[in-house]
Amino acid sequence: MSQSGAGIDLDKSLGYLLKEASSALRAAMEEVLRPLGMTVTHYSCLELLAQRPGLSNSELARGAFVTRQSMNVLLQALERDGYVTRPTEAPVGKALPARLTPRGRRSLEKATVAVRSVEVRMLSGMSETEQAGAFRILQSMIHSLREGSDGA
């Protein structure tokens, strides 16, 4: 509830509801990834590398919604633990393109099953038509927000 018209009525704010959904999704993902020794950021990094091998630290950071510094720390740990490999010298510029190792792929396969179970649970109360509609609406919101920030 808002007080005397000041502020945003959180009970009716779509932005607040989206943030709450995002928080609930992240918590559910962390819960299923924890037994696998992973975090959401760890999983996101492996998933991005599986789909786009050779991404740089900066590209991975953008894709996982973390800082370059955080991603660099994670990549160093993943490399040390044998989940990813990077060249010792940059083939071009300063970027060290990362790639999954066989161990990284095996770990990702288990994590993908766990994360998919969360998504299935999240969507379980929706028909396929409702899911498709929600997908289109969310894409439209993202587009509107990004388009609006171009002129800022």
C-alpha positions as CSV (number, residue, x, y, z in Angstrom):
1,M,0.0,0.0,0.0
2,S,1.2,3.5,-0.7
3,Q,0.7,6.4,1.7
4,S,-1.3,9.4,0.5
5,G,-0.4,8.9,-3.1
6,A,3.3,9.0,-2.5
7,G,5.5,6.3,-4.0
8,I,4.5,3.1,-5.7
9,D,1.7,0.8,-4.7
10,L,3.6,-2.4,-4.4
11,D,0.4,-4.5,-4.5
12,K,-0.2,-3.2,-8.0
13,S,3.3,-2.6,-9.3
14,L,4.2,-5.0,-12.2
15,G,7.9,-4.0,-11.8
16,Y,7.8,-5.1,-8.1
17,L,6.1,-8.3,-9.1
18,L,8.7,-9.1,-11.7
19,K,11.5,-8.5,-9.2
20,E,9.7,-10.8,-6.7
21,A,9.4,-13.5,-9.5
22,S,13.0,-13.1,-10.4
23,S,14.0,-13.4,-6.7
24,A,11.9,-16.6,-6.3
25,L,13.3,-18.1,-9.5
26,R,16.9,-17.4,-8.4
27,A,16.3,-18.9,-4.9
28,A,14.7,-22.0,-6.4
29,M,17.6,-22.4,-8.9
30,E,20.2,-21.9,-6.1
31,E,18.4,-24.6,-4.1
32,V,18.7,-27.3,-6.8
33,L,22.2,-26.2,-7.9
34,R,23.7,-26.2,-4.4
35,P,23.8,-30.0,-4.1
36,L,25.8,-30.0,-7.3
37,G,28.3,-27.6,-5.9
38,M,27.1,-24.8,-8.2
39,T,25.6,-21.3,-8.0
40,V,23.4,-19.7,-10.5
41,T,26.3,-17.6,-11.9
42,H,28.5,-20.8,-12.2
43,Y,25.6,-22.5,-14.1
44,S,25.0,-19.5,-16.3
45,C,28.7,-19.3,-17.2
46,L,28.8,-23.0,-18.2
47,E,25.5,-22.7,-20.1
48,L,26.8,-19.7,-22.0
49,L,30.0,-21.5,-22.9
50,A,28.1,-24.5,-24.1
51,Q,26.0,-22.4,-26.4
52,R,28.7,-19.9,-27.4
53,P,32.2,-21.5,-27.1
54,G,35.1,-19.0,-26.9
55,L,33.3,-16.1,-25.2
56,S,35.6,-13.7,-23.3
57,N,35.4,-12.8,-19.7
58,S,33.5,-9.5,-20.6
59,E,31.0,-11.3,-22.8
60,L,30.4,-14.0,-20.1
61,A,30.0,-11.3,-17.4
62,R,27.3,-9.5,-19.5
63,G,25.5,-12.8,-20.3
64,A,25.5,-13.8,-16.6
65,F,24.6,-10.3,-15.3
66,V,27.7,-9.9,-13.1
67,T,30.7,-7.7,-13.1
68,R,33.8,-8.5,-15.1
69,Q,35.7,-8.8,-11.9
70,S,33.2,-11.4,-10.5
71,M,33.3,-13.3,-13.7
72,N,37.1,-13.3,-13.7
73,V,37.2,-14.8,-10.2
74,L,34.7,-17.4,-11.2
75,L,36.6,-18.3,-14.5
76,Q,39.8,-18.7,-12.6
77,A,38.1,-21.1,-10.2
78,L,36.4,-23.0,-13.0
79,E,39.8,-23.2,-14.8
80,R,41.6,-24.4,-11.7
81,D,38.9,-27.0,-11.0
82,G,39.0,-28.3,-14.6
83,Y,35.6,-27.1,-15.9
84,V,36.9,-24.6,-18.5
85,T,40.1,-24.0,-20.3
86,R,41.6,-20.8,-21.6
87,P,44.7,-20.1,-23.6
88,T,47.7,-18.8,-21.7
89,E,48.0,-15.9,-24.2
90,A,45.2,-14.0,-26.0
91,P,45.0,-15.0,-29.6
92,V,43.8,-11.4,-30.4
93,G,43.8,-8.4,-28.1
94,K,43.6,-9.1,-24.4
95,A,40.6,-11.5,-24.3
96,L,41.2,-15.1,-23.3
97,P,38.4,-17.1,-24.9
98,A,37.1,-19.8,-22.6
99,R,35.8,-23.3,-23.6
100,L,34.2,-26.1,-21.6
101,T,36.2,-29.2,-20.8
102,P,34.6,-32.6,-20.8
103,R,34.3,-32.3,-17.0
104,G,32.5,-28.9,-17.5
105,R,30.1,-30.5,-20.0
106,R,29.2,-33.4,-17.6
107,S,28.6,-30.9,-14.8
108,L,26.5,-28.8,-17.0
109,E,24.3,-31.8,-18.1
110,K,23.4,-32.5,-14.4
111,A,22.8,-28.8,-13.7
112,T,20.6,-28.4,-16.8
113,V,18.3,-31.2,-15.6
114,A,18.0,-29.5,-12.2
115,V,17.4,-26.0,-13.6
116,R,14.8,-27.4,-16.1
117,S,12.9,-28.9,-13.2
118,V,12.6,-25.5,-11.6
119,E,11.3,-24.0,-14.9
120,V,8.8,-26.8,-15.3
121,R,7.6,-26.2,-11.7
122,M,7.4,-22.4,-12.3
123,L,5.2,-22.9,-15.4
124,S,3.1,-25.8,-14.1
125,G,0.0,-23.7,-13.5
126,M,0.0,-22.2,-17.1
127,S,-1.2,-23.6,-20.4
128,E,1.1,-23.6,-23.4
129,T,-0.9,-20.7,-24.8
130,E,-0.4,-18.7,-21.5
131,Q,3.3,-19.6,-21.4
132,A,3.7,-18.3,-25.0
133,G,1.8,-15.1,-24.2
134,A,3.9,-14.5,-21.1
135,F,7.1,-15.0,-23.1
136,R,5.9,-12.5,-25.7
137,I,4.9,-10.0,-23.0
138,L,8.2,-10.3,-21.2
139,Q,10.2,-9.9,-24.5
140,S,8.1,-6.8,-25.3
141,M,8.9,-5.3,-21.8
142,I,12.6,-6.0,-22.3
143,H,12.6,-4.4,-25.7
144,S,10.7,-1.3,-24.5
145,L,13.1,-0.8,-21.6
146,R,16.2,-1.2,-23.8
147,E,14.9,0.9,-26.6
148,G,14.0,3.7,-24.0
149,S,17.6,3.6,-22.7
150,D,19.1,4.2,-26.1
151,G,18.4,7.9,-26.1
152,A,19.5,8.4,-22.4
